[in-house]
């Protein structure tokens, strides 16, 4: 049992190292705890289609944490994770950076319940909101140093769901796959009071290609955004 656990911890550390991220044993053990809890819980509640330990480490953990090494995220930053699902990317980011102040938002109550249990196991703290992001109370607007969303929706849609909650001079990090969506988002980010800052591309240790769009908010977003979700889908900005 000890050898098996040790092998898993070694795999986690080695896989992260391939992505140029160094883990100590404490963080690696937390990732192992999270992975095992996710696998077990996923047997009774559908949290993720990614079910094997190795795939979880690569496609969920490393993919979620790349942002902490590619971008300069200031100590103690507050962030909102829109459509957090089973806690990605926010929980792996919090394992890497326990100084971050996280707010996790998802309309799926079963996933929020899972996240609450997971945070207890990992001795992490975050604000959890079981609600659609476009229905958040007004005090969340212009409130966070950065927002983040991972593979939630098309870029113009997710920009409208996230940018209203970012402070002026804050950033929205959109974590996306191989399809380049920059050409379809220019109008949306202009209307929402933001500009495209940069796009960083990388490969996961298994060869999967990823992009992260960094979108800088330069003025407050008009109060009419975000619209009702059905309107957002019918008439993307």
Secondary structure, DSSP 8 states (H G I E B T S, - for coil): -HHHHHHHHHHHHHHHHHTT----HHHHHHHHHHHHHHHHHTTTS---S--SHHHIIIIIIIHHHHHHHHS---TT-EEEEET-TTTTTHHHHHHH-TT-EEEEEES-HHHHHHHHHHHHHHT---EEEES-GGG--GGGTT-EEEEEEES-S-HHHHHHHHGGGEEEEEEEEEEE-SS--GGGTHHHHHHTTEEEEEEEEEE-TTS-EEEEEEEEE-S---TT-S--HHHHHHS--
